[in-house]
């Protein structure tokens, strides 16, 4: 390929080029070393744009950016602005070069987003509810209600984070069944297990041509990643790596990895450019998993799936509906959900617009209080027992802004499920169930005890032991002290005096957390929500 002088005066013969006559990684780097101002010249920007556009060389673009913002040469002015210039304008005027645009310079077409089919029969959410209750049960419906918010949030143009809902329950509790009901949706990307390395691969055995071929992130963009087995993410030896990866991809702007062997490789886009949804299932996370989630920045919401204890319910699920096989029941509901999502998608042309929530309303107040339950409930505790058996140590409580947004868009999705453009308080019931599920299992009972408007706000050690079915008063005391440290309650040693003498007590710190669920009580000014559990 014969090079030419560029229109901006740079002699292209001076610098290394690729086979298309455009500056290569080495060429762009050397030009910037010779004169940092060259980095902004059109021919040099074109070289960087080409690196950015082609999946196999995008890692080299990020290596350039790292070099430009480093302390050594080249000292490119405002390297962040240079990066934005390249990323925001991908077009290359190929008439300036002795080549036509190569086919490989269009990575965005490499993975085509599946088309959403027209529904076989239009459906609304009430029909989905009816089908789930007919063939399954109320618990499955509640889980499906939470899971359904994930694909809907991907239809909101003003939401750029990755919506993630994980179903938590014991083995064989029906978690996977609920997930399977969504497999008919056109934009479900199914994988039964996924590792942190899968999002952006960086295997030293891969050559430059192979790097990126196995990356999961560009394949799942604008789709829902469906993972029925996420137990390894929330238990085991690699929890920290799993949680940091999940946190890294959750803002929807991509993920870049760097190694000494392969350099930098990955995807670094604008907010929402690499947005995807996640619906998964796991057994209850270990205490360490909750700590690592807190340290990395928790980005998932959870919903519980309880065991079915009632014999009549079990018999009805397995043997009811005229003996219809279980797999046929799943297929009937799966088709109903697929048709409903397709109906919703095409009614809005894939872009659902919602009205903003107003300040000072029951909705805004409830979302803030539910976020407080999550933020404090899953706070990271470093407390240890002292010689007296009391808990001492620091507690790390996350800022509520992020989880407020997560709940806000979950509620919007729930409103959209009913065809509304404005969130109402009834849309927050699913958020309430999520709030209590998105905290360690051992804390959940104590927090529910404090927030239930039927219980009152003050409890002795004996009452806590009985209510939570704990083995000893010492265990009850530790639970009481823990919610005190989390800021959900006040623990008072010997704060209650009764017939049996003095007793330790715990009091709900913020009575609005109980008022929140007082809609069905005789409260004069009841809160917006009903208690979400039986």
N, C-alpha and C positions, 0 to 999 in steps of 0.2 A: 504494500500500500504506500503510495507516494504522498508524503505530507505536504502541506501548504502553510504559508504564513496565515495566521488568524487575523480576523478583522480588527481585533483589539491590539494588534502589533506584536504579539508574542510569536516568536519563531518556533513553530511546532517541531521542526527538525532538531531543535536543541534538547527536547525532552522525550522521554520514553512514551510510546503510544501503543494502543492495542491494534488488533487487526483491522479495526474500523476507522483508523486514522484519528482517534480521539485519545486524549491524554489518559495514560494508565495511572494506577496508584503511585508508582514511582515517579511518573511525570508530574502529577499534581503536587506531590510532596516536594520534589526538587524545585519546581517553579516557585512555591511558597518560601522555600529556603533562600532562593536567590533574591526574592523580593516579596515580603509578606503581603504587600498590596496586590500581588498577582492572584492571590487566592480569590479575589472578588472579580477578576477579569472573566468575561463570558466563556472563553475557551477553557479556562481552568475550572470554572463552575460546571461546564458541560461534562468534563471528565469526572467530577465528583458526582454529578447527577447520574451518569451512567453506572458508576459503582453502586449508587443507592438503589437504582431501578432493578438491577439484576440480582436475583436472589443469591447466586453463588458468590457475588463480590460485595454484598452489602456489608459484610464484616469488615472489609477493607475501608469502606467509608467511615465506619466508627473508629477504626484505627487512625485514620487521618484526623478526625475530630479530636481524639485523645492527644495526638501529637500537636495539633494547633493550640490546644488550651493548656499544654504543659509548660514547664519552666524553661525547657531547652528550645533550640530552633526547630521550626520557624515560629516567630512571635507574631502570629496572625491577630490583628486587632478585632476585638469583639467576636471571638470564635463561636459563641452561642448564636449570634445573629447570622454568621456564615452558615451554620448548621440549619437554622430555620429557613434561610434562603434556598438551600438545596432541597430540603424536604417539602417546602410549600410549592415549589415550581419544578415539576418533573420534565417539562417539555424540552427537547433538544432539537434545534434547527439543523437537521441532517444535511441541508443543502450547503452548509458551510464546510462539509467534509466530503471526501471522495468515497462515500459509502451510503447505502440505504439503511434505514433503521432496521437493526437485526431483530429477529423474532424473539430472542431471549430477553429483550429489553422491556418485557411486559409481564413482570412476575404476578401482577394482580390478577391476571387471567389464568394463572397456573392452577389455582384451586377455585373452581366456580361454585358460587353459592347456590345450593339447590333451589329450584323454583318451588313456590308454594302452590300446590294444585288447588283448583276450585273444589269446594266441598261436594261430596256426593249428594249430600242433603244438608241444607242449612240447619244449624243448631245453636241454641243459646246455653248459658251456664246452668239454668234451671233444669234443662234436660239432662245435662251431665250429672248434676246432683241426684236427680231421680234414678238414673242408671246405676250410679255407684251405690246408692242406698239399697237398690233392688238386688244387686248381685254381690255386694260386699257389706260394709257396715259404716257406722258413723265415724269411727276412728280413721278408716281409709279415706273417707270424704274429707276430713279435716286435713290430713296429710296432703291429699291431692289439691286442696284449696291453696295450701302454701306453695307446693311445687308449681302450680299453674301460674303463679306470679312471675316466675323466671322467664319463660318465653315472651310474656307480655311486656316485661320491662325492656326487652331488646327492641320493642317497637316504639319506645319513647326516644325522640330525637334529643331531648334535653337531659338524658341520663347517659353518662359515659363510662361509669364503673361497670364491673362485672357482677351481676346479681348471682348470688350463690346460696342455695338452700340445701342443707344436709339433713336427712332423716336419721334420727337416733333411736335405737331400740335394741332389745335383746335379739339373739339369734332366733330365726324363724318367726319373728313377730309380725311379718307382713310388709317390711320395709321395701323389699325388692318388688313385691307385687304392686305396690303403689307406684313405684318408678316405671314398671313395665307398662302401665296404662298410658304412658306418654310416648311410647316408642313409635306410634303412628304419625307423629308430627313430622313434617317434611324436613325441618331443620334441627333434627336430633343427630348428634355425632356420638355413636355408641362405642364405648370401650369398657371392658369389664374391670380392668385395672389400669392405673396410670401412675407413672413415677415422675419425680421432679425433673429428671433429665429429658423426659419426653417433650416438654413444652418447647425447649430450644436445645437440640442435640449438640454435643461438642465432643464427639468420640475421636480420640487420637488416631484410631484406625481408619478414619475417613479422610480421603484426599479432598483437595479444594473443590473438585467437581461434585463430590457427593455431599459436602457440607450443606445442610439445609434441606436435603431431600426428605429426611425423616422428621422434621420439625412439626410438632403438633399445633403450635400457636396459629400459624396462618391457615391451617386447615379448619380450625374450629371458629374462626372469626365470624361473628354474627350468627352463630349457631349455639345450641345448648349441648354442652358436654355432659354425657350421661354415664355415670360411673356407679354401679351398684355395690361395689366393694371398695370402700375407702378406709378399712380398718387399719391398714399400715400407715395411713396419714395421721392417725390419732392414737397410735400405740407403737411400741418398738423403739429401736435405737436411733432411727433417723428422723425423729419428729422435728427437730430444729430445722433441718434441711427442707423437709416437706412444708413446714409453716412459712418459712422465708420465701420459698418459691411461690406459694399460694398468694402471699402478700405482694410479691413482686409483679405478678401478672394481673392482680385484681383491679388495678386502676384503668385497665383497658387501653393503655398506651404502648404496650409491647413489653419486651424483656430481652436484655442483652447480657451475654455471658462472655467472660474473658479468661483465657488460660495461656500459660506460657507456651504450650505446644501449638495451639491453633490461633492464638490472638483473640480478637473480639469477633463475636458472631451473635446475631440476633435481630431484633426488630424494635425500633425506637420511633414511635409515631406520635401523632397528636392524640389528646384525650379521646377515647372512644374508637380510635382507628383499629385497635385489636381487641375490641370488646367481644366477650362471649358470655354465655350463661353456664352455670354448673348446677346440676341436680345429682346428688349422691346419697349414699347411705353408709352408716357405720354403727358398730356397737358403741356403747358409751365411752367417750374419750377418757384417757387416763389423766390423773392430776398433772403430770408433766406436760401432756399435750395442751392443757388449758394454760399452763405457765408459758409455754413456747408461743401459743397463739397471742397471748398478751404482750410478750416481748417483741414479737415480729409485727404486731398490729393486726388484730383480729378483723378478718374481712368476710367471715361467713356468718349466716344466720342458721339456726337449727330448729327443727320441729320434732317433737317426740312421737313415737309410735309405741303405745303400751301393749303389753300382752293381752290377749283375749282370755279373760278368766271365766266368763259366764258360759256354762255348758249349752244353754239354749242358743246363744249367739254362735257358738262354734258349730253346733249341729245345723243351724240355718245356713251358715256360710258354706259348709262342706256338702250338705245333703239337700239343701233347699232348691227352689226354682225348678221343680220338676225333674231333678236329676241331671241338669245341664252340666257337662264336664267343666272343671275349673278353668281349663285353658280356653274354653269357648266363652265363659263369662268374661275373662280378661279381654278376649278379642272383641266382644260386643262393646265393652266400655272403651277400649282403645280406639275403635272406629268413631265412637261418639265424641271423644275428646279431640281426635284429629279433625273431625268435621267442624267442631265448635271453634278450634283455633284457626282453621282455614276461613271460616265465616268471618271471624273477628278481623283477621288479617286483611281480607279483601274488602271488607266494609270500610276500612281506613286506609286502603292502599299501602299497607305495611307501616304506616306512620300514625300513631295514636297521639292526639293532642289533648292535654288535660289542663284544667284551670288550676291556678296556684292556690294553695291554702292561705287563709288570712290569719294574721297575727291576732292573738287574744280570743280565739275561738276554742271550743271544747276539743276540736281536732288537734290544733297545734299544741294545746296544753297536754293532752293525753300522749301525743307522740313524744314530747319532751320527758314526761314521767316514765313512759315505757323504756325510753333510752337510758334513763337513770337506773332502772332495774337491771338492764343488761350490763351497763358499764360498771356498776358496783358489784353486781352478782358474779361477773367473771373477772373481777380485779385479781391481780397477781399478788399473792401473799407470801412474804418472806418470814412470817412469824414462826417462832419456835416456842416450845414450852420451857419456862424457867424452872428453877428448883421448887417453886411453890405450885407448879402445875398450871400456871396461867400462861396465856399466849403473849409473847412480846416480839416485836419486829415491825418492819416497814410493810406497807401495802401500796401497790402501784395501781392507780385507777385511771383508765383511759379517758381522754377528752370525749365528750358526747357528740361532737359535731358530726363525725362520720356516721355513727350508728343512727343518729337522727335522720340523716339523709337516706340511709338504707331502709329504715322503717317507713319513711315518707313515701318512697317510690314503691315499696311493697303495698302500702295502703292504696296508692294510686292504681296499681295494677289490679287490686281487688275491686276497686270501683269500676274500672274498665270491664271487668268480668261481667258485671251487671249492666253494662252499656251506659254507665254514667261518666260524666267528665269532671265531676267534683267529688272529692273524698267526703264521706259521711262517717259518723262515729261507728256505725256497724262494720265499716271496712277495717276497723282497728282490732276487731276480735281475733283475727288471725295473727296480728302483730302481738297481741297479748300472749297467745300461746307460744309464739316464737320467743318472746322475752324470757319466759320462765324456762324454756328448753335451752336457751343459749347461755348456760352457766353450768358449773360443775354439779354433778348429780348429788353429791353430799351436801351442798349448800341449798339445793332447790327446795327441799322440804321445809327448811327453816324460813326461807324467804316467802314461800307460799303461806306458811302458818302466820307470818306477820302481816301479809297483805290481804288476806281473806277477810272481808268485812263481817263475816259471821262469827269471827273468833275474838274480837276485841284487840287491844293493842299491847297488853302487858301479860307476860308469862313467867312463871317460876321455873326453876330447874326441873322440878317434878312434872310440871305440866308439859314441858318440852320433851322430856324423856318419854312420857306416855303418848303424846301426840305423834311423835316421830318414830315410836317403837324402837328406842335406842337401848343399848345394853346396860348402860350405867349413867349415873348422874354426872360423873366426870366427863363422859362423852357429850352429854347434853350441855354442860357448862362450856366446853370447847366450842360447840356450835354457836352458842350464845355470844361468846367472846369474839368469834370470827365475824359475825354480822355486825358487831360493834366496830371492829376494825375497818370493815368495808364501808362504814358510814350509813348502813341501813337501819341500825338500831343503837340504843344506848344500854350498855350492860352495867348493872349496879350490884355490887357484892353486898349481900344481906340487905337488899333494898326493899324487902317485903317482910312484914311481921304478921304471922298468923298464929293459929292455935299451937302449931308444932314448933313455934319459934321463928327465928329469922331465916330468910331464904334469898338466894340470888335471884334477880329478875332481869328480864330484857324487855325494853320498850321500843316500839316502832319509832324511828327518828323523825320521819316525815309522814304525818297522818294523811297527806294527800295521796300517798301510795296505796292506802286502803280505800279512801274516798273514790279513787279512780274506778274501782270495781263495784260501786254501790248502786248501780242503776236499778237493780231489782229489790232493793231494800226499802225500809221505811224512812230512810234519810230525807230530811226536809229539802235539802238541795243535793240530790243524788248526782253521782259522777256519770260519765258517759258510757261506761262499759259494764257488762255483766261479768260475774266471776267465771273465768273460762274453763273451769274444771268441775266435775261432779263431786 
